[in-house]
């Protein structure tokens, strides 16, 4: 099969996985590797709210990116289809789609409807990306019941499970009943092999019939606080992006920890005239993962976007973030803050059993 056009139709590759598993980083790595093969890529990112750090990050890395906001892919299926068709007009070979990190039942509500109704696309098998540290945490008997429910359901429906961060861990965890691939988006280890499997292999998409209690699903998602914040910071004197981002993350970590609120994922993106910086943590007290222009010069204007997901009440999380904003030195302009618990999932379409594969 030609490596310059895997199919006449664009291939849609859905990369699911829990919050903080590294989905966007994998997509960026995969797009770069496919670009080296002469394939054109795009990505569709998804969030319960709006204004995504991941979209800014993808654009900073030069990847064509679209968004579906205001709900997960399953609840905003028509919006997903519309964005896919818009991107198709730009002739991508591969469209990556990254669902919300707390979302599950993707096979029945996204992959199977796409396969049934959209023969202008090829639908790749569902990949679920797993952070090894998160797997060890959420597969323990004493794991948080809500987070463990979402995580286990994601594993149950995966056509293919990949353990991320293989470059950092010598001994990867074993997940009972699952033969997981090991890969690293940072070094590229295993990514080409994964791409060959999802683009050119024989796995069928959406073959796992997931049994799920939607009342329990809604309860688990509602236990999370979902906060998106954007504003322009104008410090005086001028400071570097790293001097802005570091203290914000440290202050949030201290305040949330003191309140007994568990960080599930927090990402911050800073764009200034000196460059851009993205930093993220997936747990209280964790050292941030940083990308971008670490040594960017001081600037007097910083466009900031923060996405925070935490296990706690939305009202309390909002108050903590507002208090931290009050401690920032400098003028804050155009501030937008949205904090909520996700509404109960209500899929537009759901096909509970796998259908025959497309031609």
VEXFI-222554 format. One record per residue (C-alpha): residue number from 1; y, x, z. Coordinates in nm, 4 decimals. Each point is the difference from the previous one (the first is absolute). Layout:
# residues N
NUM, Y, X, Z
...
END
This chain:
# residues 359
1, 0.0000, 0.0000, 0.0000
2, 0.3475, 0.1270, -0.0817
3, 0.1891, 0.1592, 0.2882
4, 0.3299, -0.1032, -0.1574
5, -0.0649, -0.3751, 0.0123
6, -0.2700, -0.1230, 0.2398
7, 0.0155, -0.3516, -0.1512
8, 0.2185, -0.1857, -0.2454
9, 0.1009, -0.2128, 0.2962
10, 0.1800, 0.1562, 0.3000
11, -0.2308, 0.0610, 0.2920
12, 0.1138, -0.1475, 0.3319
13, -0.1148, 0.2163, 0.2908
14, 0.0417, -0.1714, 0.3388
15, 0.0143, 0.2489, 0.2875
16, -0.0343, -0.1792, 0.3335
17, -0.0310, 0.1353, 0.3498
18, 0.1480, -0.0288, 0.3451
19, 0.3609, 0.0790, 0.0850
20, 0.0597, 0.3744, -0.0181
21, -0.3194, 0.0906, -0.1834
22, 0.1917, 0.1885, -0.2706
23, -0.0195, -0.2506, -0.2860
24, 0.3360, 0.0827, -0.1575
25, -0.0614, 0.3737, 0.0295
26, -0.3349, -0.0421, -0.1751
27, 0.1582, -0.2072, -0.2776
28, 0.2702, 0.2629, -0.0549
29, -0.2609, 0.2752, -0.0165
30, -0.2188, -0.2048, -0.2351
31, 0.2936, -0.0781, -0.2297
32, 0.0868, 0.3697, -0.0210
33, -0.3594, 0.0945, -0.0863
34, -0.0288, -0.2773, -0.2583
35, 0.3301, 0.1119, -0.1498
36, -0.1611, 0.3390, -0.0585
37, -0.2656, -0.1840, -0.2039
38, 0.2677, -0.1679, -0.2092
39, -0.0281, -0.3388, 0.1721
40, 0.3093, -0.2016, 0.0921
41, -0.0016, -0.1573, 0.3472
42, 0.1947, -0.2577, 0.1974
43, -0.0317, -0.1435, 0.3507
44, 0.0598, -0.3352, 0.1672
45, 0.0742, 0.0152, 0.3716
46, -0.0238, -0.2914, 0.2412
47, 0.1520, -0.1056, 0.3298
48, 0.0362, -0.3014, 0.2261
49, 0.3738, 0.0674, 0.0129
50, 0.2308, 0.1794, -0.2421
51, 0.1487, 0.3467, -0.0588
52, -0.2931, 0.2381, -0.0096
53, 0.0020, 0.3666, 0.0914
54, -0.3003, 0.0423, -0.2291
55, 0.1965, -0.1240, -0.3016
56, 0.2806, 0.2472, 0.0682
57, -0.2582, 0.2750, 0.0453
58, -0.1780, -0.0841, -0.3260
59, 0.3271, -0.0073, -0.1927
60, 0.1049, 0.3336, 0.1542
61, -0.3271, 0.1440, -0.1314
62, 0.0692, -0.1386, -0.3481
63, -0.2611, -0.2778, -0.0050
64, 0.0854, -0.3335, -0.1607
65, -0.0222, -0.2450, 0.2924
66, 0.0291, -0.3755, 0.0437
67, -0.0133, -0.2149, 0.3120
68, -0.1460, -0.3244, 0.1259
69, 0.1810, -0.0845, 0.3226
70, 0.0208, -0.2951, 0.2359
71, -0.3776, -0.0282, 0.0432
72, -0.3295, 0.1668, -0.0824
73, -0.1452, 0.0057, -0.3536
74, -0.2328, -0.2900, 0.0793
75, 0.2848, -0.2269, 0.1128
76, 0.2298, 0.1203, -0.2790
77, -0.2578, 0.0136, -0.2776
78, 0.2320, -0.1472, -0.2626
79, 0.2617, 0.2641, 0.0834
80, -0.2643, 0.2717, -0.0328
81, -0.1029, -0.1305, -0.3422
82, 0.3642, -0.0107, -0.1092
83, 0.0663, 0.3597, 0.1061
84, -0.3221, 0.1121, -0.1695
85, 0.1072, -0.1619, -0.3259
86, 0.3449, 0.1578, 0.0227
87, -0.1576, 0.3402, 0.0480
88, -0.2492, -0.0620, -0.2798
89, 0.2925, -0.0225, -0.2419
90, 0.0687, 0.3679, 0.0811
91, -0.3523, 0.0945, -0.1232
92, -0.1560, 0.1611, 0.3076
93, -0.3641, 0.1030, -0.0212
94, -0.0513, -0.0503, 0.3740
95, 0.1782, -0.2303, 0.2448
96, -0.0675, 0.0803, 0.3643
97, 0.0465, -0.2900, 0.2433
98, 0.0376, 0.0625, 0.3730
99, -0.0401, -0.3085, 0.2213
100, 0.1476, -0.0414, 0.3470
101, -0.1820, 0.2224, 0.2492
102, -0.0964, -0.2923, 0.2257
103, -0.1384, -0.2023, -0.2899
104, -0.3652, -0.0792, -0.0688
105, -0.2016, -0.2469, -0.2119
106, 0.1476, 0.1785, -0.3035
107, -0.3160, -0.0384, -0.2093
108, 0.0005, -0.3808, 0.0189
109, 0.3754, -0.0565, -0.0211
110, 0.1178, 0.2726, -0.2384
111, -0.2758, 0.1814, -0.1909
112, -0.2137, -0.2993, -0.0970
113, 0.2955, -0.2178, -0.1071
114, 0.1305, 0.2899, -0.2074
115, -0.3380, 0.0496, -0.1653
116, -0.0374, -0.3708, -0.0718
117, 0.3465, -0.0724, -0.1352
118, 0.1408, 0.3268, -0.1360
119, -0.2169, 0.1407, -0.2760
120, 0.2948, 0.2138, -0.1144
121, -0.0799, 0.2328, 0.2922
122, -0.3070, 0.1870, 0.1123
123, -0.0484, -0.0323, 0.3763
124, -0.1386, 0.3096, 0.1716
125, -0.2232, -0.0144, 0.3094
126, 0.1790, -0.0486, 0.3319
127, 0.0605, 0.3294, 0.1798
128, 0.0633, -0.0095, 0.3747
129, 0.1561, 0.3194, 0.1344
130, -0.0785, 0.0948, 0.3597
131, 0.1775, 0.2430, 0.2308
132, -0.2816, 0.1776, 0.1910
133, 0.1929, -0.0025, 0.3292
134, 0.0723, -0.3717, -0.0366
135, -0.3670, -0.0669, -0.0769
136, -0.1132, 0.1735, 0.3175
137, 0.2576, -0.1988, 0.1998
138, -0.0681, -0.3433, -0.1462
139, -0.3792, 0.0227, -0.0161
140, -0.0305, 0.0651, 0.3746
141, -0.1231, -0.2810, 0.2229
142, 0.3269, 0.0034, 0.1961
143, 0.2220, -0.0132, -0.3107
144, 0.2894, -0.2434, -0.0200
145, -0.1692, -0.3245, -0.1054
146, 0.2666, -0.1125, -0.2481
147, 0.0353, 0.3332, -0.1804
148, -0.3771, 0.0545, -0.0007
149, -0.0547, -0.3423, -0.1566
150, 0.2301, 0.0793, -0.2919
151, -0.1420, 0.3491, -0.0458
152, -0.3642, -0.1098, 0.0023
153, 0.0647, -0.2811, -0.2468
154, 0.1647, 0.2454, -0.2386
155, -0.3107, 0.2200, 0.0146
156, -0.2329, -0.2958, -0.0533
157, 0.1485, -0.0997, -0.3352
158, 0.0565, 0.3467, -0.1486
159, -0.1755, 0.0898, -0.3244
160, 0.0741, 0.3628, 0.0829
161, 0.1084, 0.1614, 0.3298
162, 0.1873, 0.3313, 0.0044
163, 0.0768, 0.2068, 0.3090
164, 0.3392, 0.1666, -0.0304
165, 0.1339, 0.3317, 0.1335
166, -0.3200, 0.1905, -0.0803
167, 0.2039, 0.3234, -0.0054
168, 0.0851, -0.0345, 0.3697
169, -0.3390, -0.0896, 0.1500
170, -0.3193, 0.2022, -0.0160
171, -0.2156, -0.2732, 0.1525
172, 0.0763, -0.3376, -0.1565
173, -0.1141, -0.3093, 0.1907
174, -0.3004, -0.2002, -0.1125
175, 0.0499, -0.3726, -0.0569
176, -0.3247, -0.1893, 0.0490
177, -0.1396, -0.1460, -0.3218
178, 0.2697, 0.1544, -0.2230
179, -0.0332, 0.2996, -0.2299
180, 0.3648, 0.1068, -0.0077
181, 0.1640, 0.2478, -0.2343
182, 0.2101, 0.2765, 0.1568
183, 0.3332, 0.0866, -0.1572
184, 0.3402, 0.1501, 0.0680
185, 0.3127, -0.1201, -0.1747
186, 0.1850, 0.3059, 0.1327
187, -0.2237, 0.2544, -0.1741
188, -0.1527, -0.2250, -0.2665
189, -0.3528, 0.0577, 0.1337
190, -0.2321, -0.2736, -0.1280
191, 0.2780, -0.2025, -0.1665
192, -0.1012, 0.0688, -0.3607
193, -0.3579, -0.0958, 0.0822
194, 0.1172, -0.3239, 0.1602
195, 0.2142, -0.0772, -0.3051
196, -0.2922, 0.0575, -0.2348
197, -0.2057, -0.2463, 0.2013
198, 0.2572, -0.2795, 0.0120
199, 0.1247, 0.0458, -0.3579
200, -0.3122, 0.0967, -0.1889
201, -0.2925, -0.0831, 0.2295
202, -0.2284, -0.3003, 0.0204
203, 0.0968, -0.1574, 0.3342
204, 0.1055, -0.3630, -0.0352
205, 0.3143, -0.1291, 0.1653
206, -0.0067, -0.2435, 0.2913
207, -0.3755, -0.0216, 0.0505
208, 0.0053, -0.0423, 0.3797
209, 0.0067, -0.3629, 0.1177
210, 0.2069, 0.0250, 0.3175
211, -0.0481, -0.2587, 0.2711
212, 0.3236, -0.0332, 0.1901
213, 0.1441, -0.2410, 0.2546
214, 0.3578, -0.0538, -0.1175
215, 0.1087, -0.1178, 0.3451
216, -0.1194, 0.3291, 0.1477
217, 0.1593, 0.1877, -0.2900
218, 0.3344, -0.1692, 0.0655
219, -0.0239, 0.0782, 0.3716
220, -0.0637, 0.3686, -0.0692
221, 0.2940, 0.0360, -0.2373
222, 0.2318, -0.1956, 0.2301
223, -0.0646, 0.2573, 0.2744
224, 0.2022, 0.2508, -0.2028
225, 0.3774, 0.0366, -0.0010
226, 0.1325, 0.0738, -0.3494
227, 0.3466, 0.1591, -0.0154
228, 0.2010, 0.1145, -0.3027
229, 0.3399, 0.1620, 0.0469
230, 0.2478, 0.1442, -0.2500
231, 0.3520, 0.1343, 0.0387
232, 0.2342, 0.2807, -0.1002
233, 0.0775, 0.2552, 0.2710
234, 0.3225, 0.1998, -0.0276
235, -0.0123, 0.2708, 0.2682
236, 0.2919, 0.2231, 0.0901
237, -0.0480, 0.2903, -0.0264
238, -0.2461, -0.0042, -0.2899
239, -0.3674, 0.0539, 0.0897
240, -0.3212, 0.0623, -0.1940
241, -0.2643, -0.2664, -0.0734
242, -0.2451, 0.1685, 0.2369
243, 0.2599, -0.0146, 0.2787
244, 0.0351, -0.3741, -0.0633
245, -0.3665, -0.0916, -0.0402
246, -0.1506, 0.2058, 0.2836
247, 0.2074, -0.1453, 0.2866
248, -0.0432, -0.3572, -0.1292
249, -0.3796, 0.0324, 0.0016
250, -0.0009, 0.1777, 0.3374
251, 0.2219, -0.2642, 0.1581
252, -0.2106, -0.2865, -0.1321
253, -0.3185, 0.1673, 0.1167
254, 0.1325, 0.0473, 0.3543
255, 0.1402, -0.3527, 0.0263
256, -0.3072, -0.1760, -0.1425
257, -0.2340, 0.2068, 0.2143
258, 0.2020, -0.0763, 0.3130
259, -0.0253, -0.3711, -0.0830
260, -0.3780, 0.0210, -0.0454
261, 0.0231, -0.0819, -0.3717
262, -0.2468, 0.1768, -0.2278
263, 0.1346, 0.1419, -0.3251
264, -0.2285, -0.0940, -0.2883
265, 0.2137, 0.1551, -0.2735
266, 0.3637, 0.1038, -0.0288
267, 0.1596, 0.1471, -0.3136
268, 0.3561, 0.1108, -0.0589
269, 0.1680, 0.1057, -0.3240
270, 0.3356, 0.1788, -0.0181
271, 0.1836, 0.0579, -0.3262
272, 0.3185, 0.2057, 0.0009
273, 0.1919, 0.1936, -0.2644
274, -0.1913, 0.3084, 0.1167
275, -0.3466, -0.1480, -0.0610
276, -0.2558, -0.2387, 0.1473
277, -0.2376, 0.0091, 0.2946
278, -0.2867, -0.2263, 0.1038
279, -0.1759, 0.0168, 0.3379
280, -0.2769, -0.2147, 0.1492
281, -0.2152, -0.0338, 0.3111
282, -0.3007, -0.2224, 0.0671
283, -0.0186, 0.0160, 0.3802
284, 0.2129, 0.0575, 0.3079
285, 0.0593, 0.3694, 0.0637
286, -0.1245, 0.1048, -0.3430
287, 0.1633, 0.2862, -0.1876
288, 0.1762, -0.1422, -0.3080
289, -0.1313, 0.0616, -0.3505
290, 0.3043, 0.1095, -0.2015
291, 0.0588, 0.0145, -0.3758
292, 0.3011, 0.0794, -0.2117
293, 0.2937, 0.2349, 0.0375
294, -0.0600, 0.1394, 0.3478
295, 0.2778, 0.2571, -0.0376
296, 0.2618, -0.2304, -0.1521
297, 0.3588, 0.0861, 0.0891
298, 0.2153, -0.2079, 0.2353
299, 0.1478, -0.3173, -0.1463
300, 0.2583, -0.2514, 0.1176
301, -0.1879, -0.2973, -0.1509
302, -0.3644, -0.0976, 0.0552
303, -0.1698, -0.3060, -0.1494
304, -0.2707, -0.0868, 0.2521
305, -0.2977, -0.2319, -0.0246
306, -0.2443, -0.0539, 0.2883
307, -0.3294, -0.1928, -0.0044
308, -0.1603, -0.0471, 0.3433
309, -0.3304, -0.1743, 0.0787
310, -0.0943, -0.0247, 0.3660
311, -0.2364, -0.1919, 0.2269
312, 0.2372, -0.2141, 0.2031
313, 0.2508, -0.2822, -0.0059
314, 0.2491, -0.0021, -0.2844
315, 0.2850, -0.0847, 0.2368
316, -0.0665, 0.2974, 0.2255
317, -0.0415, 0.2397, -0.2918
318, 0.3269, -0.1207, -0.1495
319, 0.1861, 0.0561, 0.3279
320, -0.1352, 0.3534, 0.0285
321, 0.1045, 0.0880, -0.3538
322, 0.3466, -0.1487, 0.0515
323, 0.0409, 0.2098, 0.3162
324, -0.0997, 0.3122, -0.1910
325, 0.2520, -0.0822, -0.2721
326, 0.2699, -0.0158, 0.2645
327, -0.0790, 0.3587, 0.0985
328, 0.0549, 0.1372, -0.3517
329, 0.3204, 0.1957, -0.0488
330, 0.1962, -0.0955, -0.3076
331, 0.1180, -0.3021, -0.1921
332, -0.2722, -0.2463, -0.1021
333, 0.0681, -0.2081, -0.3100
334, -0.1890, -0.2767, -0.1803
335, -0.2539, -0.0406, 0.2780
336, -0.2917, -0.2356, -0.0697
337, -0.2698, -0.0561, 0.2604
338, -0.2954, -0.2368, -0.0341
339, -0.2687, -0.0278, 0.2676
340, -0.2802, -0.2563, 0.0155
341, -0.3702, -0.0588, 0.0481
342, -0.1850, -0.0788, -0.3249
343, -0.0601, -0.3648, -0.0810
344, -0.3545, -0.1294, -0.0330
345, -0.1507, 0.1109, -0.3337
346, -0.0208, -0.2803, -0.2555
347, -0.1473, 0.1281, -0.3292
348, 0.1163, -0.1525, -0.3281
349, -0.3520, 0.0350, -0.1392
350, -0.3320, 0.0873, 0.1585
351, -0.3301, 0.0518, -0.1819
352, -0.2544, 0.0535, 0.2788
353, -0.2906, 0.1179, -0.2175
354, -0.0087, 0.2759, -0.2585
355, -0.0107, -0.1086, -0.3637
356, -0.1585, 0.1777, -0.2930
357, 0.1830, 0.3195, -0.1049
358, 0.2532, -0.0087, -0.2811
359, -0.0961, 0.1253, -0.3389
END
